[in-house]
Amino acid sequence: MALASSGTLSIGGSTANRSINLELGRSATATSSLGESALRTLAGVSSGAISISDFYGASSSLDTQTVTSAISGTYGSSFYFQGYRSGVHGSISDGTCNFKAGATIINLYSSHVYSTDRVFFELTGNYTNSGFTTMSFNGNNYARTSATYSYQSGSNKTQWYWTDPTGGNPFGHTSGTLAVTVTWT
Amino acid sequence: MITYTTKEDNGVTLAVFTSNDINFEVPIYGVEEDNIQQHLQNTIDDTLEIIERGY
């Protein structure tokens, strides 16, 4: 989530779009200073004077997508899916991956198959296992280095998948659709 | 026997290998040396099953 583009910002604090610490993934009460490299990077001020106003609209995210998550199958049954699968269920906006040269996000979904729950992030094309550190949504973080990564030449698809930490409801709904913000840092 | 190389990625060791025309990178931290082959084979099997089923 980007910091607010006007009004009060602070280094600390617990309001998501007004706390520089939170934007950086730090605790609300972490000790940070404006001259730190991480804060300068966030503000886009590499050297010289820096002020709180430099942080208006700043975002630590590499990309933010809105997944309109839908459910395929019946939630709670042996097989069901949440999120977005191209041509199957749900939708995504804008669906292009900024940190992979505008690659198409073909799928971003979870699967529940008997007792196995997974979360998938898939791009069309052949992309290296790099470019982001963490994918996050609904309060859960998916570290890239914890994923099983593969490039599948048969379908020309790059895939990362993780064990679903929620045990079957990572998108946070059991029926209908829900808009979920997904960020990559 | 699955032949693999390793690489370090942000402090994590990944096994890098190709199987069934699929290029894999699989974290192997925390996996006992004696269990790595089975771990990689399980990953291949899981991925092939995902591909076969379409999810």
gemmi code that builds the backbone of each chain (N, CA, C; Angstrom):
import gemmi

chains = {
    "A": [
        ("MET", (0.850, -1.198, 0.000), (0.000, 0.000, 0.000), (0.881, 1.242, 0.000)),
        ("ALA", (0.566, 2.180, -0.849), (1.369, 3.404, -0.906), (1.029, 4.327, 0.265)),
        ("LEU", (1.991, 5.166, 0.613), (1.717, 6.188, 1.615), (0.777, 7.238, 1.030)),
        ("ALA", (0.082, 7.904, 1.894), (-0.874, 8.929, 1.457), (-0.155, 10.026, 0.674)),
        ("SER", (-0.894, 10.649, -0.222), (-0.299, 11.690, -1.063), (-0.446, 13.079, -0.467)),
        ("SER", (-1.109, 13.170, 0.674), (-1.225, 14.453, 1.367), (-1.545, 14.182, 2.832)),
        ("GLY", (-1.505, 15.217, 3.629), (-1.830, 15.064, 5.045), (-0.617, 14.648, 5.867)),
        ("THR", (-0.912, 14.107, 7.018), (0.144, 13.808, 7.984), (0.757, 12.435, 7.757)),
        ("LEU", (2.071, 12.425, 7.638), (2.829, 11.174, 7.627), (3.767, 11.189, 8.826)),
        ("SER", (4.142, 10.020, 9.287), (5.112, 9.948, 10.375), (6.011, 8.735, 10.171)),
        ("ILE", (7.144, 8.762, 10.814), (8.038, 7.609, 10.699), (7.407, 6.405, 11.380)),
        ("GLY", (6.929, 6.605, 12.582), (6.265, 5.525, 13.301), (4.761, 5.630, 13.156)),
        ("GLY", (4.078, 4.855, 13.930), (2.616, 4.912, 13.900), (2.022, 3.668, 13.281)),
        ("SER", (0.764, 3.441, 13.567), (0.117, 2.185, 13.201), (-0.914, 2.325, 12.084)),
        ("THR", (-0.996, 3.513, 11.480), (-1.930, 3.691, 10.368), (-1.221, 3.332, 9.068)),
        ("ALA", (-1.787, 2.371, 8.352), (-1.066, 1.732, 7.246), (-0.564, 2.715, 6.200)),
        ("ASN", (-1.363, 3.664, 5.796), (-0.917, 4.538, 4.707), (-0.299, 5.842, 5.201)),
        ("ARG", (-0.004, 5.890, 6.489), (0.611, 7.105, 7.042), (1.859, 6.818, 7.870)),
        ("SER", (2.246, 5.573, 7.937), (3.423, 5.190, 8.713), (4.533, 4.704, 7.781)),
        ("ILE", (5.647, 5.410, 7.809), (6.784, 5.004, 6.972), (7.304, 3.639, 7.426)),
        ("ASN", (7.358, 3.427, 8.720), (7.796, 2.121, 9.222), (6.965, 0.981, 8.640)),
        ("LEU", (5.667, 1.123, 8.687), (4.809, 0.046, 8.183), (5.004, -0.146, 6.683)),
        ("GLU", (5.184, 0.952, 5.964), (5.381, 0.828, 4.517), (6.652, 0.043, 4.205)),
        ("LEU", (7.616, 0.172, 5.099), (8.878, -0.550, 4.910), (8.829, -1.974, 5.469)),
        ("GLY", (7.693, -2.339, 6.029), (7.570, -3.685, 6.585), (8.150, -3.800, 7.979)),
        ("ARG", (8.415, -2.661, 8.600), (8.937, -2.653, 9.963), (7.779, -2.522, 10.945)),
        ("SER", (8.104, -2.758, 12.218), (7.070, -2.581, 13.231), (6.751, -1.098, 13.363)),
        ("ALA", (5.572, -0.806, 13.867), (5.142, 0.587, 14.004), (6.068, 1.385, 14.905)),
        ("THR", (6.709, 0.699, 15.852), (7.538, 1.411, 16.833), (9.029, 1.262, 16.565)),
        ("ALA", (9.400, 0.732, 15.408), (10.824, 0.560, 15.090), (11.535, 1.914, 15.079)),
        ("THR", (12.814, 1.874, 15.421), (13.617, 3.096, 15.384), (14.160, 3.296, 13.971)),
        ("SER", (13.737, 4.359, 13.341), (14.164, 4.657, 11.969), (14.507, 6.132, 11.887)),
        ("SER", (15.355, 6.463, 10.942), (15.681, 7.882, 10.764), (15.639, 8.233, 9.281)),
        ("LEU", (15.363, 9.481, 9.022), (15.177, 9.914, 7.638), (16.422, 9.698, 6.783)),
        ("GLY", (17.598, 9.718, 7.416), (18.829, 9.590, 6.643), (19.191, 8.169, 6.263)),
        ("GLU", (18.464, 7.195, 6.780), (18.763, 5.789, 6.458), (18.587, 5.516, 4.970)),
        ("SER", (19.374, 4.574, 4.482), (19.288, 4.278, 3.052), (17.916, 3.730, 2.658)),
        ("ALA", (17.320, 2.913, 3.520), (16.010, 2.346, 3.173), (14.959, 3.436, 3.047)),
        ("LEU", (15.050, 4.424, 3.932), (14.069, 5.513, 3.861), (14.349, 6.413, 2.663)),
        ("ARG", (15.619, 6.642, 2.376), (15.952, 7.447, 1.198), (15.476, 6.755, -0.089)),
        ("THR", (15.664, 5.459, -0.126), (15.209, 4.725, -1.307), (13.701, 4.838, -1.469)),
        ("LEU", (13.002, 4.677, -0.368), (11.545, 4.776, -0.417), (11.104, 6.165, -0.880)),
        ("ALA", (11.801, 7.178, -0.380), (11.424, 8.549, -0.723), (11.904, 8.958, -2.112)),
        ("GLY", (12.873, 8.210, -2.634), (13.431, 8.588, -3.932), (14.394, 9.755, -3.833)),
        ("VAL", (14.990, 9.935, -2.656), (15.965, 11.011, -2.436), (17.286, 10.348, -2.070)),
        ("SER", (18.182, 10.270, -3.005), (19.399, 9.482, -2.787), (20.403, 10.174, -1.877)),
        ("SER", (20.398, 11.501, -1.861), (21.346, 12.228, -1.010), (20.794, 13.623, -0.742)),
        ("GLY", (21.449, 14.312, 0.172), (21.038, 15.674, 0.478), (19.877, 15.723, 1.443)),
        ("ALA", (19.242, 16.869, 1.464), (18.159, 17.074, 2.421), (16.963, 16.179, 2.099)),
        ("ILE", (16.345, 15.685, 3.134), (15.161, 14.844, 2.971), (14.149, 15.252, 4.025)),
        ("SER", (12.897, 15.273, 3.627), (11.855, 15.654, 4.581), (10.671, 14.701, 4.456)),
        ("ILE", (9.818, 14.796, 5.421), (8.649, 13.921, 5.446), (7.823, 14.066, 4.165)),
        ("SER", (7.769, 15.265, 3.619), (6.933, 15.471, 2.427), (7.464, 14.695, 1.214)),
        ("ASP", (8.723, 14.293, 1.260), (9.270, 13.496, 0.154), (8.634, 12.104, 0.087)),
        ("PHE", (7.943, 11.729, 1.154), (7.367, 10.390, 1.209), (5.922, 10.340, 0.715)),
        ("TYR", (5.374, 11.479, 0.345), (4.000, 11.467, -0.160), (3.896, 10.538, -1.388)),
        ("GLY", (2.989, 9.615, -1.302), (2.732, 8.701, -2.428), (3.766, 7.605, -2.606)),
        ("ALA", (4.755, 7.564, -1.719), (5.818, 6.559, -1.881), (5.296, 5.150, -1.572)),
        ("SER", (5.841, 4.208, -2.275), (5.439, 2.820, -2.068), (6.659, 1.919, -2.133)),
        ("SER", (6.735, 0.988, -1.203), (7.838, 0.026, -1.223), (7.527, -1.164, -2.108)),
        ("SER", (6.321, -1.193, -2.651), (5.915, -2.346, -3.452), (6.503, -2.291, -4.848)),
        ("LEU", (6.877, -3.430, -5.350), (7.280, -3.553, -6.748), (6.069, -3.560, -7.649)),
        ("ASP", (4.996, -4.098, -7.136), (3.756, -4.185, -7.908), (2.602, -4.401, -6.940)),
        ("THR", (1.450, -3.913, -7.329), (0.219, -4.149, -6.583), (-0.859, -4.569, -7.563)),
        ("GLN", (-1.522, -5.647, -7.276), (-2.599, -6.136, -8.125), (-3.866, -6.297, -7.293)),
        ("THR", (-4.985, -6.100, -7.941), (-6.259, -6.387, -7.298), (-6.831, -7.658, -7.904)),
        ("VAL", (-6.908, -8.677, -7.081), (-7.524, -9.936, -7.510), (-8.966, -9.935, -7.028)),
        ("THR", (-9.876, -10.040, -7.964), (-11.255, -10.292, -7.574), (-11.390, -11.797, -7.473)),
        ("SER", (-11.272, -12.248, -6.245), (-11.225, -13.691, -5.997), (-12.619, -14.295, -6.124)),
        ("ALA", (-12.682, -15.379, -6.823), (-13.915, -16.155, -6.922), (-13.594, -17.589, -6.519)),
        ("ILE", (-14.618, -18.327, -6.229), (-14.440, -19.717, -5.800), (-14.938, -20.642, -6.893)),
        ("SER", (-14.108, -21.607, -7.212), (-14.506, -22.662, -8.134), (-14.644, -23.942, -7.320)),
        ("GLY", (-15.776, -24.610, -7.467), (-16.073, -25.729, -6.587), (-16.819, -25.223, -5.367)),
        ("THR", (-16.983, -26.065, -4.403), (-17.732, -25.695, -3.202), (-16.780, -25.594, -2.023)),
        ("TYR", (-16.748, -24.395, -1.447), (-15.868, -24.209, -0.294), (-16.200, -25.242, 0.787)),
        ("GLY", (-15.156, -25.863, 1.313), (-15.348, -26.864, 2.357), (-15.417, -28.284, 1.840)),
        ("SER", (-15.512, -28.421, 0.503), (-15.533, -29.766, -0.079), (-14.093, -30.243, -0.292)),
        ("SER", (-13.950, -31.402, -0.911), (-12.611, -31.964, -1.107), (-11.783, -31.167, -2.103)),
        ("PHE", (-12.439, -30.573, -3.099), (-11.743, -29.805, -4.136), (-12.402, -28.437, -4.264)),
        ("TYR", (-11.634, -27.421, -4.081), (-12.127, -26.086, -4.422), (-10.933, -25.156, -4.604)),
        ("PHE", (-11.211, -24.052, -5.250), (-10.157, -23.114, -5.629), (-10.638, -21.697, -5.352)),
        ("GLN", (-9.697, -20.856, -4.952), (-10.002, -19.440, -4.749), (-9.053, -18.608, -5.609)),
        ("GLY", (-9.433, -17.346, -5.787), (-8.529, -16.429, -6.457), (-8.856, -16.280, -7.919)),
        ("TYR", (-7.800, -16.199, -8.710), (-7.956, -15.930, -10.146), (-7.228, -16.984, -10.944)),
        ("ARG", (-7.954, -17.629, -11.815), (-7.353, -18.487, -12.843), (-7.907, -18.030, -14.179)),
        ("SER", (-7.028, -17.688, -15.060), (-7.433, -17.130, -16.341), (-8.423, -18.047, -17.049)),
        ("GLY", (-9.566, -17.487, -17.380), (-10.578, -18.234, -18.120), (-11.370, -19.221, -17.291)),
        ("VAL", (-11.085, -19.272, -15.992), (-11.774, -20.256, -15.141), (-12.590, -19.565, -14.054)),
        ("HIS", (-11.934, -18.754, -13.247), (-12.675, -18.032, -12.203), (-11.894, -16.804, -11.773)),
        ("GLY", (-12.654, -15.802, -11.332), (-12.056, -14.577, -10.828), (-11.478, -13.700, -11.921)),
        ("SER", (-10.889, -12.593, -11.498), (-10.262, -11.663, -12.439), (-9.121, -10.952, -11.728)),
        ("ILE", (-8.345, -10.231, -12.503), (-7.203, -9.514, -11.934), (-7.042, -8.185, -12.654)),
        ("SER", (-6.616, -7.180, -11.920), (-6.348, -5.866, -12.505), (-5.045, -5.337, -11.913)),
        ("ASP", (-4.098, -4.922, -12.760), (-4.180, -4.873, -14.203), (-3.662, -6.153, -14.868)),
        ("GLY", (-3.103, -7.021, -14.106), (-2.710, -8.328, -14.640), (-1.365, -8.372, -15.330)),
        ("THR", (-0.659, -7.255, -15.321), (0.701, -7.264, -15.884), (1.702, -7.100, -14.749)),
        ("CYS", (2.746, -7.854, -14.808), (3.701, -7.935, -13.708), (4.829, -6.921, -13.930)),
        ("ASN", (4.838, -5.880, -13.133), (5.797, -4.789, -13.341), (7.248, -5.231, -13.208)),
        ("PHE", (7.508, -6.148, -12.296), (8.910, -6.519, -12.041), (9.373, -7.656, -12.945)),
        ("LYS", (8.521, -8.076, -13.869), (8.923, -9.053, -14.879), (8.568, -8.535, -16.270)),
        ("ALA", (8.940, -7.293, -16.479), (8.844, -6.688, -17.810), (7.444, -6.744, -18.399)),
        ("GLY", (6.441, -6.578, -17.552), (5.072, -6.552, -18.057), (4.507, -7.912, -18.405)),
        ("ALA", (5.078, -8.958, -17.831), (4.578, -10.316, -18.082), (3.113, -10.432, -17.665)),
        ("THR", (2.409, -11.305, -18.339), (1.010, -11.543, -18.006), (0.893, -12.481, -16.809)),
        ("ILE", (0.164, -12.028, -15.816), (-0.141, -12.897, -14.671), (-1.311, -13.778, -15.100)),
        ("ILE", (-1.005, -15.027, -15.336), (-2.032, -15.907, -15.879), (-2.885, -16.512, -14.759)),
        ("ASN", (-2.273, -16.742, -13.621), (-3.011, -17.331, -12.501), (-2.448, -16.831, -11.180)),
        ("LEU", (-3.333, -16.558, -10.252), (-2.943, -16.240, -8.878), (-4.071, -16.787, -8.020)),
        ("TYR", (-3.847, -17.968, -7.461), (-4.977, -18.684, -6.877), (-4.505, -19.653, -5.805)),
        ("SER", (-5.468, -20.224, -5.128), (-5.170, -21.283, -4.165), (-5.951, -22.521, -4.547)),
        ("SER", (-5.392, -23.655, -4.171), (-6.107, -24.912, -4.404), (-6.216, -25.683, -3.101)),
        ("HIS", (-7.363, -26.271, -2.920), (-7.567, -27.205, -1.808), (-7.904, -28.541, -2.440)),
        ("VAL", (-7.028, -29.501, -2.272), (-7.229, -30.834, -2.833), (-7.053, -31.823, -1.688)),
        ("TYR", (-8.164, -32.340, -1.236), (-8.173, -33.160, -0.022), (-7.492, -32.383, 1.103)),
        ("SER", (-6.379, -32.883, 1.600), (-5.751, -32.197, 2.732), (-4.574, -31.322, 2.311)),
        ("THR", (-4.407, -31.123, 0.998), (-3.276, -30.337, 0.501), (-3.755, -28.961, 0.063)),
        ("ASP", (-3.167, -27.946, 0.659), (-3.549, -26.564, 0.341), (-2.321, -25.820, -0.163)),
        ("ARG", (-2.483, -25.186, -1.321), (-1.361, -24.479, -1.929), (-1.811, -23.126, -2.460)),
        ("VAL", (-0.823, -22.239, -2.618), (-1.044, -20.937, -3.257), (-0.118, -20.852, -4.459)),
        ("PHE", (-0.646, -20.411, -5.591), (0.099, -20.371, -6.850), (0.172, -18.948, -7.400)),
        ("PHE", (1.325, -18.639, -7.956), (1.525, -17.397, -8.711), (2.194, -17.795, -10.020)),
        ("GLU", (1.548, -17.471, -11.135), (2.033, -17.975, -12.416), (2.045, -16.875, -13.477)),
        ("LEU", (3.116, -16.871, -14.244), (3.274, -15.929, -15.351), (3.360, -16.695, -16.668)),
        ("THR", (2.860, -16.086, -17.712), (3.099, -16.634, -19.036), (4.519, -16.275, -19.464)),
        ("GLY", (5.271, -17.297, -19.878), (6.636, -17.059, -20.347), (7.665, -17.633, -19.398)),
        ("ASN", (8.903, -17.460, -19.776), (10.038, -18.017, -19.050), (10.748, -16.904, -18.288)),
        ("TYR", (10.605, -16.920, -16.988), (11.198, -15.882, -16.153), (12.018, -16.525, -15.040)),
        ("THR", (13.083, -15.840, -14.674), (13.970, -16.374, -13.646), (13.326, -16.279, -12.264)),
        ("ASN", (13.882, -17.076, -11.381), (13.433, -17.080, -9.993), (14.098, -15.911, -9.266)),
        ("SER", (13.613, -14.734, -9.539), (14.202, -13.511, -8.979), (13.210, -12.374, -9.181)),
        ("GLY", (13.578, -11.193, -8.696), (12.781, -10.006, -8.994), (11.865, -9.560, -7.883)),
        ("PHE", (11.555, -10.452, -6.943), (10.768, -10.037, -5.780), (11.235, -10.838, -4.571)),
        ("THR", (10.960, -10.306, -3.423), (11.322, -11.002, -2.178), (10.111, -11.700, -1.580)),
        ("THR", (8.995, -10.979, -1.567), (7.808, -11.498, -0.882), (6.547, -11.098, -1.643)),
        ("MET", (5.632, -12.007, -1.754), (4.272, -11.715, -2.212), (3.381, -11.727, -0.976)),
        ("SER", (2.511, -10.742, -0.868), (1.710, -10.623, 0.348), (0.255, -10.346, 0.013)),
        ("PHE", (-0.628, -10.982, 0.741), (-2.034, -10.592, 0.717), (-2.740, -11.155, 1.941)),
        ("ASN", (-3.764, -10.434, 2.342), (-4.561, -10.815, 3.511), (-3.709, -11.125, 4.738)),
        ("GLY", (-2.622, -10.373, 4.887), (-1.802, -10.525, 6.078), (-0.844, -11.687, 6.052)),
        ("ASN", (-0.804, -12.400, 4.947), (0.140, -13.518, 4.834), (1.236, -13.172, 3.841)),
        ("ASN", (2.443, -13.579, 4.180), (3.614, -13.312, 3.346), (4.142, -14.608, 2.757)),
        ("TYR", (4.428, -14.551, 1.465), (4.916, -15.717, 0.743), (6.316, -15.390, 0.223)),
        ("ALA", (7.312, -15.890, 0.936), (8.695, -15.601, 0.556), (9.055, -16.371, -0.714)),
        ("ARG", (9.654, -15.656, -1.643), (10.012, -16.311, -2.915), (10.922, -17.506, -2.688)),
        ("THR", (11.862, -17.351, -1.756), (12.820, -18.439, -1.548), (12.218, -19.628, -0.807)),
        ("SER", (10.993, -19.501, -0.359), (10.303, -20.648, 0.236), (9.446, -21.384, -0.783)),
        ("ALA", (9.324, -20.809, -1.966), (8.451, -21.387, -2.985), (9.140, -22.509, -3.741)),
        ("THR", (8.330, -23.398, -4.272), (8.805, -24.283, -5.333), (8.665, -23.503, -6.630)),
        ("TYR", (9.803, -23.282, -7.274), (9.815, -22.517, -8.525), (10.019, -23.478, -9.686)),
        ("SER", (9.317, -23.220, -10.780), (9.607, -23.997, -11.984), (9.241, -23.194, -13.224)),
        ("TYR", (9.954, -23.504, -14.294), (9.537, -23.061, -15.625), (9.132, -24.298, -16.393)),
        ("GLN", (7.897, -24.285, -16.891), (7.335, -25.451, -17.566), (7.242, -25.145, -19.056)),
        ("SER", (8.193, -25.683, -19.796), (8.296, -25.325, -21.210), (7.078, -25.801, -22.006)),
        ("GLY", (6.465, -26.890, -21.583), (5.310, -27.406, -22.326), (4.168, -26.418, -22.402)),
        ("SER", (3.978, -25.672, -21.333), (2.908, -24.671, -21.303), (3.467, -23.256, -21.326)),
        ("ASN", (4.795, -23.143, -21.447), (5.462, -21.841, -21.433), (4.992, -21.005, -20.238)),
        ("LYS", (5.157, -21.563, -19.072), (4.633, -20.929, -17.868), (5.682, -20.967, -16.755)),
        ("THR", (5.825, -19.840, -16.077), (6.661, -19.785, -14.886), (5.760, -19.841, -13.667)),
        ("GLN", (6.133, -20.695, -12.732), (5.246, -20.955, -11.590), (6.021, -20.890, -10.276)),
        ("TRP", (5.415, -20.226, -9.300), (5.867, -20.328, -7.908), (4.687, -20.894, -7.120)),
        ("TYR", (4.953, -21.848, -6.259), (3.866, -22.234, -5.363), (4.360, -22.516, -3.957)),
        ("TRP", (3.439, -22.295, -3.028), (3.728, -22.383, -1.603), (2.668, -23.257, -0.931)),
        ("THR", (3.014, -23.749, 0.242), (1.991, -24.322, 1.116), (1.133, -23.185, 1.646)),
        ("ASP", (-0.153, -23.338, 1.554), (-1.090, -22.302, 1.991), (-1.083, -22.239, 3.524)),
        ("PRO", (-0.653, -21.110, 4.085), (-0.555, -21.042, 5.549), (-1.905, -20.978, 6.247)),
        ("THR", (-2.961, -20.734, 5.488), (-4.277, -20.586, 6.113), (-5.053, -21.899, 6.140)),
        ("GLY", (-4.530, -22.898, 5.472), (-5.234, -24.171, 5.470), (-6.522, -24.165, 4.668)),
        ("GLY", (-6.581, -23.339, 3.635), (-7.711, -23.436, 2.719), (-8.518, -22.184, 2.481)),
        ("ASN", (-8.116, -21.066, 3.089), (-8.877, -19.846, 2.845), (-7.958, -18.628, 2.761)),
        ("PRO", (-6.962, -18.669, 1.906), (-6.006, -17.548, 1.871), (-6.613, -16.249, 1.347)),
        ("PHE", (-7.647, -16.350, 0.513), (-8.252, -15.135, -0.038), (-9.355, -14.587, 0.869)),
        ("GLY", (-9.696, -15.322, 1.892), (-10.535, -14.770, 2.940), (-12.012, -14.702, 2.656)),
        ("HIS", (-12.521, -15.635, 1.877), (-13.975, -15.678, 1.702), (-14.391, -17.111, 1.399)),
        ("THR", (-15.632, -17.401, 1.679), (-16.124, -18.769, 1.525), (-17.214, -18.883, 0.461)),
        ("SER", (-17.598, -17.746, -0.096), (-18.587, -17.754, -1.182), (-18.463, -16.447, -1.950)),
        ("GLY", (-19.141, -16.381, -3.080), (-19.162, -15.140, -3.859), (-17.771, -14.709, -4.288)),
        ("THR", (-17.602, -13.400, -4.381), (-16.305, -12.848, -4.787), (-15.823, -11.847, -3.743)),
        ("LEU", (-14.538, -11.590, -3.768), (-13.954, -10.624, -2.845), (-12.734, -10.002, -3.507)),
        ("ALA", (-12.646, -8.677, -3.456), (-11.467, -7.977, -3.981), (-10.345, -8.062, -2.959)),
        ("VAL", (-9.198, -8.563, -3.401), (-8.043, -8.764, -2.513), (-6.833, -8.061, -3.130)),
        ("THR", (-6.189, -7.234, -2.342), (-4.992, -6.539, -2.810), (-3.759, -7.423, -2.569)),
        ("VAL", (-3.010, -7.631, -3.634), (-1.799, -8.449, -3.571), (-0.612, -7.542, -3.882)),
        ("THR", (0.389, -7.590, -3.037), (1.575, -6.759, -3.270), (2.832, -7.631, -3.321)),
        ("TRP", (3.803, -7.117, -4.047), (5.115, -7.766, -4.118), (6.164, -6.756, -3.685)),
        ("THR", (7.055, -7.197, -2.838), (8.161, -6.337, -2.427), (9.460, -7.085, -2.688)),
    ],
    "B": [
        ("MET", (18.412, -41.283, -9.457), (19.217, -40.216, -8.860), (18.964, -38.901, -9.598)),
        ("ILE", (18.576, -37.908, -8.883), (18.349, -36.587, -9.462), (19.643, -35.783, -9.321)),
        ("THR", (20.161, -35.372, -10.459), (21.385, -34.577, -10.435), (21.015, -33.103, -10.318)),
        ("TYR", (21.606, -32.454, -9.349), (21.261, -31.056, -9.144), (22.495, -30.254, -8.760)),
        ("THR", (22.407, -28.983, -8.991), (23.395, -28.057, -8.452), (22.696, -27.242, -7.377)),
        ("THR", (23.472, -26.474, -6.655), (22.846, -25.623, -5.636), (23.202, -24.170, -5.886)),
        ("LYS", (22.354, -23.317, -5.403), (22.678, -21.891, -5.402), (22.120, -21.279, -4.121)),
        ("GLU", (22.779, -20.216, -3.704), (22.335, -19.484, -2.532), (21.503, -18.297, -2.983)),
        ("ASP", (20.370, -18.124, -2.353), (19.459, -17.049, -2.725), (18.949, -16.422, -1.440)),
        ("ASN", (19.457, -15.236, -1.129), (19.059, -14.555, 0.105), (19.223, -15.455, 1.327)),
        ("GLY", (20.327, -16.167, 1.363), (20.633, -16.997, 2.520), (19.979, -18.357, 2.509)),
        ("VAL", (19.231, -18.652, 1.464), (18.537, -19.936, 1.363), (19.216, -20.768, 0.277)),
        ("THR", (19.392, -22.059, 0.552), (19.970, -22.952, -0.445), (18.859, -23.566, -1.289)),
        ("LEU", (19.003, -23.414, -2.600), (18.036, -23.981, -3.538), (18.719, -25.064, -4.366)),
        ("ALA", (18.030, -26.145, -4.591), (18.490, -27.167, -5.537), (17.994, -26.795, -6.921)),
        ("VAL", (18.898, -26.801, -7.875), (18.574, -26.407, -9.251), (18.740, -27.632, -10.146)),
        ("PHE", (17.687, -27.990, -10.838), (17.761, -29.183, -11.689), (16.646, -29.130, -12.731)),
        ("THR", (16.763, -30.020, -13.712), (15.742, -30.137, -14.759), (15.222, -31.560, -14.770)),
        ("SER", (13.919, -31.680, -14.856), (13.287, -32.992, -14.947), (12.030, -32.861, -15.776)),
        ("ASN", (11.826, -33.799, -16.670), (10.630, -33.777, -17.527), (10.469, -32.449, -18.260)),
        ("ASP", (11.582, -31.895, -18.717), (11.591, -30.609, -19.428), (11.087, -29.455, -18.567)),
        ("ILE", (11.171, -29.616, -17.279), (10.784, -28.550, -16.355), (12.026, -28.126, -15.577)),
        ("ASN", (12.271, -26.824, -15.573), (13.392, -26.301, -14.793), (12.906, -25.983, -13.380)),
        ("PHE", (13.563, -26.590, -12.406), (13.148, -26.423, -11.016), (14.193, -25.664, -10.216)),
        ("GLU", (13.709, -24.922, -9.243), (14.536, -24.421, -8.155), (13.742, -24.671, -6.878)),
        ("VAL", (14.319, -25.479, -5.997), (13.572, -25.976, -4.844), (14.374, -25.721, -3.571)),
        ("PRO", (13.789, -25.054, -2.590), (14.521, -24.854, -1.333), (14.781, -26.181, -0.641)),
        ("ILE", (16.007, -26.329, -0.152), (16.359, -27.576, 0.535), (16.901, -27.313, 1.936)),
        ("TYR", (16.739, -26.072, 2.402), (17.182, -25.817, 3.768), (16.302, -26.627, 4.725)),
        ("GLY", (16.943, -27.133, 5.748), (16.204, -27.905, 6.742), (15.955, -29.347, 6.349)),
        ("VAL", (16.371, -29.718, 5.135), (16.176, -31.102, 4.687), (17.469, -31.867, 4.953)),
        ("GLU", (17.363, -32.966, 5.673), (18.550, -33.778, 5.954), (19.163, -34.266, 4.644)),
        ("GLU", (20.481, -34.336, 4.613), (21.189, -34.750, 3.396), (20.622, -36.060, 2.834)),
        ("ASP", (20.369, -37.005, 3.725), (19.878, -38.316, 3.283), (18.477, -38.244, 2.690)),
        ("ASN", (17.790, -37.158, 2.950), (16.397, -37.051, 2.509), (16.209, -36.139, 1.301)),
        ("ILE", (17.295, -35.535, 0.827), (17.156, -34.554, -0.257), (16.622, -35.206, -1.535)),
        ("GLN", (17.150, -36.359, -1.889), (16.685, -37.009, -3.122), (15.179, -37.269, -3.055)),
        ("GLN", (14.716, -37.763, -1.931), (13.289, -38.029, -1.796), (12.483, -36.737, -1.832)),
        ("HIS", (13.030, -35.702, -1.215), (12.364, -34.395, -1.214), (12.218, -33.866, -2.639)),
        ("LEU", (13.286, -33.980, -3.413), (13.229, -33.488, -4.795), (12.275, -34.334, -5.638)),
        ("GLN", (12.321, -35.644, -5.420), (11.414, -36.506, -6.180), (9.956, -36.195, -5.830)),
        ("ASN", (9.688, -35.951, -4.560), (8.323, -35.585, -4.161), (7.893, -34.284, -4.831)),
        ("THR", (8.826, -33.352, -4.931), (8.505, -32.073, -5.574), (8.192, -32.284, -7.052)),
        ("ILE", (9.005, -33.103, -7.709), (8.733, -33.410, -9.127), (7.351, -34.053, -9.264)),
        ("ASP", (7.084, -35.032, -8.433), (5.801, -35.737, -8.519), (4.631, -34.785, -8.277)),
        ("ASP", (4.785, -33.931, -7.279), (3.714, -32.967, -6.983), (3.476, -32.043, -8.168)),
        ("THR", (4.572, -31.563, -8.753), (4.434, -30.619, -9.865), (3.822, -31.303, -11.083)),
        ("LEU", (4.245, -32.510, -11.359), (3.663, -33.238, -12.501), (2.172, -33.498, -12.274)),
        ("GLU", (1.827, -33.775, -11.038), (0.411, -33.991, -10.733), (-0.389, -32.701, -10.914)),
        ("ILE", (0.210, -31.597, -10.489), (-0.457, -30.302, -10.670), (-0.659, -30.024, -12.152)),
        ("ILE", (0.370, -30.283, -12.954), (0.270, -30.039, -14.392), (-0.786, -30.954, -15.005)),
        ("GLU", (-0.756, -32.214, -14.618), (-1.691, -33.179, -15.205), (-3.140, -32.812, -14.886)),
        ("ARG", (-3.361, -32.387, -13.661), (-4.733, -32.066, -13.257), (-5.152, -30.663, -13.684)),
        ("GLY", (-4.155, -29.830, -13.954), (-4.475, -28.469, -14.359), (-4.595, -27.511, -13.195)),
        ("TYR", (-4.122, -27.893, -12.017), (-4.116, -26.993, -10.869), (-3.072, -27.438, -9.871)),
    ],
}
model = gemmi.Model(1)
for chain_id, residues in chains.items():
    chain = gemmi.Chain(chain_id)
    for i, (resn, *xyz) in enumerate(residues, 1):
        res = gemmi.Residue()
        res.name, res.seqid = resn, gemmi.SeqId(i, " ")
        for name, pos in zip(("N", "CA", "C"), xyz):
            atom = gemmi.Atom()
            atom.name, atom.element = name, gemmi.Element(name[0])
            atom.pos, atom.b_iso = gemmi.Position(*pos), 0.0
            res.add_atom(atom)
        chain.add_residue(res)
    model.add_chain(chain)
structure = gemmi.Structure()
structure.add_model(model)
structure.setup_entities()
